[in-house]
Amino acid sequence: MLGDGEETPSRSELLSMVKRNSKLLGKTVLDEENSSDVERDPRFWHDVLDLYFFRGKESRRRQDDDLVFLVRKLGSQGYGSNDDKEDVSPYFVRRWAPKLDNVVGEISVDVDWRRSFYLNLIAHTSFTVTVAICSHQELLNHQAARDTPLSPIYKVVKTVYASPTRVNFQLDSKKEAETKPAYPDICFSVDDFDSTFDAVVLTETDHCYCVLLNADGGAAFPVDNKQHDSSSTDSSSRRTDTSNANTKNTKLTLFSGFVSYQMVRDAYDGILFSKSRFGSLLAFRNSPGKTDRLYMKGPGGRGEVDVAVSGVADQSHQDPGPFSPVVSKRGFGIGSIVRKAAAVATVAAKHAYAAAAASSSLDEEMVPLKCCLMSISLPWEYIANDLLFKPNPHIAGWATGRASFGLILPDPVE
């Protein structure tokens, strides 16, 4: 067993072992000649998981997330079977404990230890998503010559968390969400997507909607702690040391793509047309602000982006509404507050339409489109492979390595 009778390996040393035994990642047909016995040995992966997330020095220092994800073996308790039994989740979750065997107990025989290690490596890594509006022409120039500068017109950076669970957001007024297992896909959801990306509006035909997912710290970026005093018993001091040592550039891009305004517009119009049967522009005018879901396939078919798209209504001629007679004890009218908020929204909408009108052609009305990212999903093997093996050169600007991706229309409305 790893770690028995000798000093416990560090996370860096363990990750080196994992890299040497990860040749099967992404392969559906196992090549017996190119895979080692260790790579297929469940005991090896059990021990690596135990040392990396339970008994290792680093795992005891960093307890910001005490959830442990354990993947079931195919066929275990009905999972992966083809019969009519009730669906069984491909994984289960436990709370952290000092020893892995105490967490799993008698169901250890049902655990796929190899996949469990990779899933926890992903789940305990930190990620950020960048959503931006860029000029299509500048993107083309940048792709043709990497030294061409590229600055986003607008961007939002948001911390997201990897999860084997998919959140299906409802776009009606109730804003409800249902969750269900997504594994073997890993999802990065934005619960407050409507407020986080409220200002991400495409207002010109040259605009592109850009999405990047970066890993930037956590379990996949172990710190070499040999330079630190391992004899210290102050846990807060150890956490500080780990944080300071991990300030080097560790950003790694896992997903990068953009889609043009016209692609978004055509897909959005197609949905409205199928629902209204009266034409896209007429449908927009009859239901301003209507939000619909668009699925965008990643570059090369890798991954999927779920975006809530809505047309920004022209409020230049709308009445903000009657004055509210309700007044607080301090003399502030609720009506005046509502009108001020409405005025801010109106100004934003006017600016969007002014920009759109300035760049639109005579034969088609320019419709500003608000695009709110709800989630990104990627197969776990793609993520694990990138975290272990993708080169991590100096990132010259946030737009390095971008490629276009395509739109997928939802199922036709009956």
C-alpha positions as CSV (number, residue, x, y, z in Angstrom):
1,M,0.0,0.0,0.0
2,L,1.2,3.5,-0.9
3,G,2.6,5.4,2.1
4,D,3.1,2.3,4.4
5,G,6.4,2.1,6.2
6,E,7.7,5.3,4.6
7,E,7.0,9.0,4.5
8,T,3.7,9.9,3.0
9,P,4.2,11.2,-0.6
10,S,3.3,14.8,-1.3
11,R,0.5,15.8,-3.7
12,S,3.1,16.7,-6.3
13,E,4.6,13.3,-6.1
14,L,1.3,11.5,-6.1
15,L,0.2,13.5,-9.2
16,S,3.3,12.5,-11.0
17,M,2.4,8.8,-10.3
18,V,-1.1,9.5,-11.6
19,K,0.2,11.1,-14.8
20,R,2.4,8.0,-15.4
21,N,-0.7,5.8,-15.0
22,S,-3.3,7.8,-17.0
23,K,-2.7,6.6,-20.5
24,L,-6.2,5.1,-20.6
25,L,-7.9,8.5,-20.3
26,G,-10.4,9.1,-23.1
27,K,-10.0,5.6,-24.6
28,T,-13.1,3.5,-25.1
29,V,-11.0,0.5,-26.2
30,L,-8.3,-0.4,-23.7
31,D,-4.9,-1.1,-25.3
32,E,-3.4,-3.8,-23.2
33,E,0.2,-3.1,-24.5
34,N,0.0,0.6,-23.6
35,S,-1.5,0.3,-20.2
36,S,0.2,-0.8,-17.0
37,D,-1.0,-3.2,-14.5
38,V,-0.9,-0.4,-11.9
39,E,-3.3,1.7,-14.1
40,R,-5.9,-1.0,-13.9
41,D,-5.3,-1.9,-10.3
42,P,-8.2,-0.7,-8.1
43,R,-6.0,-0.8,-5.0
44,F,-3.6,1.7,-6.4
45,W,-6.4,4.2,-7.1
46,H,-7.9,3.6,-3.7
47,D,-4.6,4.4,-2.0
48,V,-4.0,7.5,-4.2
49,L,-7.4,8.8,-3.4
50,D,-6.9,8.1,0.3
51,L,-3.5,9.9,0.4
52,Y,-4.5,12.8,-1.9
53,F,-7.7,13.8,-0.2
54,F,-7.7,12.1,3.3
55,R,-4.4,11.2,4.9
56,G,-2.0,13.5,3.0
57,K,-0.6,16.6,4.6
58,E,-2.1,19.0,2.1
59,S,-5.6,17.4,2.4
60,R,-5.6,18.1,6.2
61,R,-4.6,21.7,5.6
62,R,-7.3,22.6,3.1
63,Q,-10.8,21.7,4.3
64,D,-12.8,24.3,2.4
65,D,-14.9,21.6,0.8
66,D,-15.7,18.5,2.8
67,L,-17.6,16.6,0.1
68,V,-16.2,13.4,-1.3
69,F,-17.6,12.0,-4.6
70,L,-17.5,8.2,-5.2
71,V,-18.3,6.7,-8.6
72,R,-20.2,3.5,-8.7
73,K,-18.9,0.5,-10.8
74,L,-21.0,-0.2,-13.9
75,G,-23.7,-2.7,-13.0
76,S,-23.4,-1.9,-9.3
77,Q,-26.9,-1.9,-7.7
78,G,-28.5,-1.5,-11.1
79,Y,-26.3,1.4,-12.3
80,G,-25.6,0.9,-16.0
81,S,-27.9,-2.0,-16.4
82,N,-30.4,-2.2,-19.3
83,D,-33.4,-3.5,-17.3
84,D,-36.4,-1.5,-16.2
85,K,-35.2,-0.9,-12.6
86,E,-35.3,2.5,-11.1
87,D,-32.4,4.6,-12.2
88,V,-29.5,4.6,-9.9
89,S,-27.2,7.6,-9.7
90,P,-23.7,6.9,-11.1
91,Y,-22.1,8.4,-8.0
92,F,-22.8,9.1,-4.4
93,V,-21.6,11.8,-2.0
94,R,-20.1,11.5,1.5
95,R,-18.7,13.9,4.1
96,W,-15.0,14.0,4.6
97,A,-13.5,11.9,7.4
98,P,-9.9,11.3,8.6
99,K,-9.9,7.9,6.8
100,L,-11.3,6.9,3.5
101,D,-12.4,3.5,4.6
102,N,-14.5,5.1,7.4
103,V,-16.3,7.1,4.7
104,V,-17.1,4.3,2.4
105,G,-17.7,1.4,4.8
106,E,-19.1,-1.8,3.5
107,I,-20.0,-0.5,0.0
108,S,-16.3,-0.3,-0.9
109,V,-16.7,-3.1,-3.4
110,D,-19.2,-1.0,-5.4
111,V,-16.8,1.9,-5.9
112,D,-14.8,2.5,-9.1
113,W,-11.7,3.9,-7.4
114,R,-10.0,5.1,-10.6
115,R,-12.9,7.2,-11.7
116,S,-13.5,8.4,-8.2
117,F,-10.0,9.8,-8.0
118,Y,-10.4,11.8,-11.2
119,L,-13.8,13.1,-10.2
120,N,-12.5,14.4,-6.9
121,L,-9.5,15.9,-8.6
122,I,-11.9,17.9,-10.8
123,A,-14.4,18.7,-8.1
124,H,-11.8,20.1,-5.7
125,T,-10.1,22.3,-8.3
126,S,-11.2,25.9,-8.6
127,F,-12.6,27.4,-11.8
128,T,-13.6,30.7,-13.3
129,V,-15.7,31.4,-16.4
130,T,-15.2,34.5,-18.5
131,V,-18.1,35.8,-20.7
132,A,-17.3,38.6,-23.0
133,I,-18.3,40.6,-26.0
134,C,-15.6,41.0,-28.7
135,S,-15.3,42.4,-32.1
136,H,-15.6,39.6,-34.7
137,Q,-13.1,41.4,-37.0
138,E,-10.6,41.8,-34.1
139,L,-11.0,38.1,-33.3
140,L,-10.2,37.2,-36.9
141,N,-7.2,39.5,-36.9
142,H,-6.0,38.0,-33.6
143,Q,-6.3,34.4,-34.9
144,A,-4.4,35.3,-38.0
145,A,-1.6,37.0,-36.1
146,R,-1.2,36.2,-32.4
147,D,0.7,39.5,-31.8
148,T,-2.4,41.5,-32.8
149,P,-3.9,43.0,-29.7
150,L,-7.3,42.0,-28.6
151,S,-9.4,43.8,-26.0
152,P,-12.9,42.7,-25.1
153,I,-15.6,45.3,-25.4
154,Y,-17.2,44.0,-22.2
155,K,-16.5,41.1,-20.0
156,V,-17.6,39.4,-16.8
157,V,-15.5,37.0,-14.7
158,K,-17.3,34.6,-12.4
159,T,-16.2,31.8,-10.0
160,V,-17.9,28.5,-10.9
161,Y,-17.8,25.1,-9.3
162,A,-17.4,21.7,-11.0
163,S,-20.3,19.3,-10.2
164,P,-21.4,15.9,-11.5
165,T,-25.0,17.3,-11.2
166,R,-26.8,19.2,-13.9
167,V,-29.1,22.1,-13.0
168,N,-32.0,22.6,-15.4
169,F,-33.0,26.2,-15.0
170,Q,-36.6,27.1,-15.8
171,L,-36.9,30.3,-17.7
172,D,-40.5,31.2,-16.6
173,S,-41.4,33.7,-13.9
174,K,-41.0,31.1,-11.2
175,K,-37.3,30.7,-11.9
176,E,-37.4,27.2,-10.5
177,A,-34.5,24.7,-11.1
178,E,-34.4,20.9,-11.2
179,T,-31.2,18.9,-10.6
180,K,-30.3,15.5,-11.8
181,P,-27.0,13.5,-12.3
182,A,-25.0,14.6,-15.3
183,Y,-22.0,12.3,-14.8
184,P,-20.0,11.4,-16.9
185,D,-20.4,15.1,-17.8
186,I,-19.2,17.7,-15.4
187,C,-21.3,20.9,-15.2
188,F,-20.4,24.4,-14.2
189,S,-23.6,26.3,-13.4
190,V,-24.3,29.9,-12.7
191,D,-27.2,30.1,-10.3
192,D,-27.6,33.9,-10.5
193,F,-27.1,34.0,-14.3
194,D,-29.8,36.6,-14.9
195,S,-28.2,39.2,-12.7
196,T,-24.5,38.2,-13.3
197,F,-24.8,38.7,-17.0
198,D,-27.6,41.2,-17.2
199,A,-25.3,43.7,-19.1
200,V,-23.9,41.2,-21.6
201,V,-25.9,42.5,-24.6
202,L,-24.9,42.1,-28.3
203,T,-25.8,45.4,-30.0
204,E,-23.8,45.3,-33.3
205,T,-23.5,42.8,-36.1
206,D,-19.7,42.7,-35.5
207,H,-20.2,41.6,-31.9
208,C,-19.3,38.0,-30.9
209,Y,-20.4,36.2,-27.7
210,C,-17.3,34.6,-26.1
211,V,-17.0,32.0,-23.4
212,L,-13.9,30.7,-21.6
213,L,-13.5,28.3,-18.8
214,N,-10.3,28.4,-16.8
215,A,-8.9,26.2,-14.0
216,D,-6.8,28.3,-11.7
217,G,-6.1,26.5,-8.4
218,G,-7.0,23.8,-6.0
219,A,-6.4,20.1,-6.1
220,A,-5.1,19.9,-9.7
221,F,-2.3,22.5,-8.9
222,P,-0.4,21.0,-5.9
223,V,2.1,23.1,-4.1
224,D,5.6,21.8,-3.4
225,N,5.7,22.3,0.3
226,K,9.3,21.0,0.8
227,Q,10.4,24.6,1.1
228,H,8.1,25.2,4.0
229,D,8.5,24.0,7.6
230,S,6.5,20.8,7.7
231,S,7.0,20.6,11.5
232,S,4.7,23.5,12.2
233,T,1.5,22.7,14.0
234,D,-0.3,25.9,13.4
235,S,-3.0,25.0,10.9
236,S,-3.8,28.6,10.0
237,S,-0.2,29.3,9.3
238,R,0.0,26.3,7.0
239,R,-3.0,27.5,5.1
240,T,-1.4,30.9,4.6
241,D,1.8,29.3,3.4
242,T,-0.1,27.1,0.9
243,S,-1.9,30.2,-0.4
244,N,1.2,32.3,-0.8
245,A,3.1,29.5,-2.5
246,N,0.3,29.0,-5.0
247,T,0.3,32.6,-6.3
248,K,2.2,31.6,-9.4
249,N,0.4,31.6,-12.8
250,T,-1.7,28.4,-12.8
251,K,-4.5,29.5,-15.2
252,L,-5.3,26.7,-17.6
253,T,-8.0,27.1,-20.3
254,L,-10.3,24.1,-20.6
255,F,-13.0,25.6,-22.9
256,S,-12.7,28.5,-25.3
257,G,-15.1,29.5,-28.0
258,F,-17.1,32.3,-29.6
259,V,-20.3,32.7,-31.7
260,S,-21.2,35.6,-33.9
261,Y,-24.2,37.9,-33.4
262,Q,-25.8,36.6,-36.6
263,M,-25.6,33.0,-35.4
264,V,-27.3,33.9,-32.2
265,R,-29.9,36.1,-33.9
266,D,-30.7,33.4,-36.5
267,A,-31.2,30.7,-33.8
268,Y,-33.2,33.1,-31.6
269,D,-35.4,34.1,-34.5
270,G,-35.9,30.4,-35.4
271,I,-37.3,29.6,-32.0
272,L,-39.6,32.6,-32.0
273,F,-40.8,31.8,-35.5
274,S,-41.6,28.2,-34.5
275,K,-43.6,29.4,-31.5
276,S,-45.4,32.2,-33.2
277,R,-45.8,31.0,-36.8
278,F,-45.9,34.6,-37.8
279,G,-42.3,35.5,-38.5
280,S,-39.3,36.2,-36.4
281,L,-39.4,40.0,-36.2
282,L,-43.1,40.1,-35.7
283,A,-42.7,37.5,-32.9
284,F,-40.1,39.7,-31.2
285,R,-42.3,42.8,-31.4
286,N,-45.3,40.8,-29.9
287,S,-43.2,39.4,-27.0
288,P,-40.3,41.8,-26.2
289,G,-38.0,40.5,-23.6
290,K,-39.0,36.9,-24.2
291,T,-36.3,34.6,-22.9
292,D,-35.4,31.3,-24.7
293,R,-32.7,28.7,-24.2
294,L,-30.0,28.2,-26.8
295,Y,-27.5,25.3,-26.7
296,M,-24.1,26.0,-28.1
297,K,-21.8,23.1,-29.0
298,G,-18.1,23.6,-28.1
299,P,-15.2,23.8,-30.6
300,G,-14.8,20.4,-32.3
301,G,-18.0,19.2,-30.7
302,R,-16.4,19.3,-27.3
303,G,-18.7,20.3,-24.5
304,E,-21.9,22.3,-24.4
305,V,-22.9,25.8,-23.3
306,D,-26.4,26.6,-22.2
307,V,-27.4,30.3,-22.7
308,A,-30.6,32.2,-21.9
309,V,-31.1,34.6,-24.8
310,S,-33.6,37.5,-24.8
311,G,-34.3,40.4,-27.0
312,V,-33.9,43.8,-25.3
313,A,-37.2,45.7,-25.7
314,D,-37.2,49.2,-27.1
315,Q,-38.5,51.3,-24.1
316,S,-37.9,54.7,-25.6
317,H,-41.6,55.4,-25.9
318,Q,-43.0,53.4,-22.9
319,D,-44.7,55.1,-20.0
320,P,-42.9,54.2,-16.7
321,G,-46.3,53.8,-15.1
322,P,-48.5,55.7,-12.5
323,F,-47.1,57.2,-9.4
324,S,-47.5,54.9,-6.3
325,P,-49.5,56.4,-3.5
326,V,-47.6,54.2,-1.0
327,V,-45.1,56.3,1.1
328,S,-42.8,55.1,3.8
329,K,-42.6,56.8,7.2
330,R,-39.4,58.5,6.1
331,G,-41.2,60.1,3.2
332,F,-39.7,58.0,0.4
333,G,-42.3,57.0,-2.1
334,I,-42.1,53.4,-3.3
335,G,-43.4,54.6,-6.6
336,S,-40.4,56.9,-7.0
337,I,-38.0,54.1,-6.3
338,V,-39.7,51.9,-8.8
339,R,-39.6,54.7,-11.4
340,K,-35.9,55.3,-10.8
341,A,-35.2,51.6,-11.3
342,A,-37.3,51.6,-14.4
343,A,-35.6,54.7,-15.7
344,V,-32.2,53.1,-15.3
345,A,-33.4,50.0,-17.3
346,T,-35.0,52.4,-19.9
347,V,-31.7,54.2,-20.4
348,A,-29.8,51.0,-20.8
349,A,-32.4,49.8,-23.4
350,K,-32.3,53.1,-25.3
351,H,-28.5,52.9,-25.5
352,A,-28.7,49.4,-26.8
353,Y,-31.2,50.3,-29.4
354,A,-29.2,53.4,-30.4
355,A,-26.1,51.4,-30.9
356,A,-28.0,48.8,-32.8
357,A,-29.7,51.3,-35.1
358,A,-26.4,53.0,-35.9
359,S,-24.9,49.7,-37.2
360,S,-28.0,48.1,-38.7
361,S,-28.7,47.8,-42.4
362,L,-31.8,49.1,-44.1
363,D,-33.3,45.7,-44.9
364,E,-33.3,44.3,-41.4
365,E,-34.0,45.7,-38.0
366,M,-31.1,45.3,-35.5
367,V,-32.3,43.6,-32.3
368,P,-30.0,43.8,-29.3
369,L,-29.7,40.4,-27.7
370,K,-28.9,39.8,-24.0
371,C,-27.0,36.5,-23.5
372,C,-26.9,35.0,-20.0
373,L,-24.7,32.0,-19.5
374,M,-26.4,29.4,-17.4
375,S,-24.0,26.5,-17.6
376,I,-21.0,24.8,-19.3
377,S,-20.8,21.0,-19.4
378,L,-17.8,18.9,-20.4
379,P,-17.0,15.2,-20.3
380,W,-14.9,14.4,-17.2
381,E,-12.2,12.7,-19.2
382,Y,-11.6,15.8,-21.3
383,I,-11.2,17.9,-18.1
384,A,-9.0,15.3,-16.3
385,N,-6.8,14.9,-19.4
386,D,-6.3,18.7,-19.7
387,L,-5.6,19.2,-16.0
388,L,-2.9,16.5,-16.1
389,F,-1.4,17.0,-19.5
390,K,-2.3,20.2,-21.2
391,P,0.6,22.6,-21.5
392,N,0.4,25.7,-19.4
393,P,2.3,28.4,-21.3
394,H,2.2,32.0,-20.3
395,I,-1.2,33.3,-21.2
396,A,-0.8,36.4,-23.4
397,G,-4.2,38.0,-22.7
398,W,-7.5,36.3,-21.9
399,A,-8.4,35.4,-25.5
400,T,-5.6,32.9,-26.3
401,G,-6.7,29.7,-28.1
402,R,-10.2,30.7,-29.0
403,A,-12.2,28.8,-31.7
404,S,-15.7,29.3,-32.9
405,F,-18.5,27.0,-31.8
406,G,-22.0,26.2,-33.2
407,L,-25.5,26.7,-32.1
408,I,-28.0,23.9,-31.5
409,L,-31.7,24.7,-31.5
410,P,-33.9,23.1,-28.8
411,D,-36.5,20.5,-29.8
412,P,-39.2,22.0,-32.1
413,V,-42.2,23.4,-30.3
414,E,-45.3,21.3,-31.0
